[in-house]
């Protein structure tokens, strides 16, 4: 009657083993470390640099626990944060500006645990420490950028319909088009009204010219500003996720501000670099008419012809590139690394949207035999990646960017392009750092509340229900183990509200065992045999346990769906805790009770108080 089939015992046993294994990484904790990486293509991180770092630390008398080289750079572990900060200063002076020296926290889990994917839980800003930023989006710049895009769009549209005009320029957020013919003005305004409905038009006469001023309508301005804010939030999400910052919090605050929290990041300068490091492409034409040897030589000395910019490509060749932008990264929908089938070199495959594909096709058709420069713009600095000769018209929206130094650079460039450029500039107006010591204090208080709550429950249950109370406490401990293991496997972020949810889960989980134990007592008082009472107690209490937990689960899911920040962190742990408590309170506790009493045929008494 009270014996589980073998598969149920195996399920409980396997669950317990997995819970122990995947909870273990949280026991080992984290150690302060320094990570050495670089964002420059010509700088290599190899065993030679590793030896140089070791020698530099030894000369300064700085002891370290471990040093190793992996795919993300060189990592050096230290015994305490003071040594970590001292080592960062020493390495920064020794290695110079070519390298990024960042403070980090590394798990001390053994290698065999890491190899099977057993990782510690992520800790939120309030537990682990980290950096908090409040950024403000420059909405005027978003409108100015939109107006600048219309300048190029007008040129393309007028060229296509063969409309003559004297010139196009931008003043602030207004595009000015100069005409001398009333007929051309009528045709241009018809095209603007048809293809650019967001613009309002106003005519003014200046001497012998008529100036058509096109500006954004108030509705369009509001839409562009909202889009800029949302695009910046998405770009920050992409950029931070691509660079491996665990579980960032990026939220809108008000009409033009964004809150960014990066748990575990101790280095504010490094965090600023992560936030600001976005890149985009610009495709421009090389000025072939001014690219003679004398002009290039003068341009190298600073005498750059009007309307051009001077660059030196990766092969050391000087170039004069027109300032007029043919195509920008705004039209990119996807980017990925790859290999050139002919040369075997590393490339980036870029996919353009429909509009971008049309512009690119037209430009390549009109400039066959000329060179097109592809520029990567990062942190305000432009670099010519490659400047190939256009051999034929290129359609389909697929562009291959060659000139990558290696597959790592191709991957990095693809990640940056996928993340996109910021739709509008942002300024950091507030920043603060939450130190690890404050996080440790929060962890200690949170763990104390959980442990004291567990101890109080255990004393009450054992005293009131005796052996069955002991079984309930054991099931409760397994429930806590399962919850920690699932949070670790999901790599969920544990915050201070999450710790509060753990404490709440313990109280709710023991409630199910109280229902079962009281039901067994009631069956014994009604004259049933001990074995029948155990069976009836578990089976009849199940409906009540299920109803109460499902209603609480619905509330937890609502908090998760509609909450944000700390509320969502509470809801995640709360929902997972309900699921683990139902499993442990019913299945695990009964497996233990069946192991104790199930084999006894002549059972006369139960130790249930």
Secondary structure as GFF3:
##gff-version 3
##sequence-region A 1 609
A	DSSP	alpha_helix	6	28	.	.	.	ID=ss1
A	DSSP	beta_strand	30	37	.	.	.	ID=ss2
A	DSSP	alpha_helix	47	59	.	.	.	ID=ss3
A	DSSP	beta_strand	66	70	.	.	.	ID=ss4
A	DSSP	beta_strand	73	77	.	.	.	ID=ss5
A	DSSP	alpha_helix	81	95	.	.	.	ID=ss6
A	DSSP	beta_strand	100	107	.	.	.	ID=ss7
A	DSSP	alpha_helix	111	115	.	.	.	ID=ss8
A	DSSP	beta_strand	122	123	.	.	.	ID=ss9
A	DSSP	alpha_helix	125	128	.	.	.	ID=ss10
A	DSSP	beta_strand	130	137	.	.	.	ID=ss11
A	DSSP	alpha_helix	139	160	.	.	.	ID=ss12
A	DSSP	beta_strand	167	171	.	.	.	ID=ss13
A	DSSP	beta_strand	174	179	.	.	.	ID=ss14
A	DSSP	alpha_helix	182	195	.	.	.	ID=ss15
A	DSSP	beta_strand	199	206	.	.	.	ID=ss16
A	DSSP	beta_strand	209	216	.	.	.	ID=ss17
A	DSSP	alpha_helix	218	242	.	.	.	ID=ss18
A	DSSP	beta_strand	249	253	.	.	.	ID=ss19
A	DSSP	beta_strand	257	263	.	.	.	ID=ss20
A	DSSP	alpha_helix	268	276	.	.	.	ID=ss21
A	DSSP	beta_strand	279	286	.	.	.	ID=ss22
A	DSSP	three_ten_helix	288	290	.	.	.	ID=ss23
A	DSSP	alpha_helix	293	300	.	.	.	ID=ss24
A	DSSP	beta_strand	308	312	.	.	.	ID=ss25
A	DSSP	beta_strand	318	328	.	.	.	ID=ss26
A	DSSP	three_ten_helix	329	331	.	.	.	ID=ss27
A	DSSP	beta_strand	332	339	.	.	.	ID=ss28
A	DSSP	beta_strand	346	352	.	.	.	ID=ss29
A	DSSP	alpha_helix	354	366	.	.	.	ID=ss30
A	DSSP	beta_strand	371	378	.	.	.	ID=ss31
A	DSSP	beta_strand	381	389	.	.	.	ID=ss32
A	DSSP	beta_strand	398	401	.	.	.	ID=ss33
A	DSSP	alpha_helix	407	419	.	.	.	ID=ss34
A	DSSP	beta_strand	426	434	.	.	.	ID=ss35
A	DSSP	alpha_helix	436	489	.	.	.	ID=ss36
A	DSSP	beta_strand	493	494	.	.	.	ID=ss37
A	DSSP	alpha_helix	496	525	.	.	.	ID=ss38
A	DSSP	alpha_helix	530	562	.	.	.	ID=ss39
A	DSSP	alpha_helix	566	582	.	.	.	ID=ss40
A	DSSP	pi_helix	583	588	.	.	.	ID=ss41
A	DSSP	alpha_helix	589	597	.	.	.	ID=ss42
###
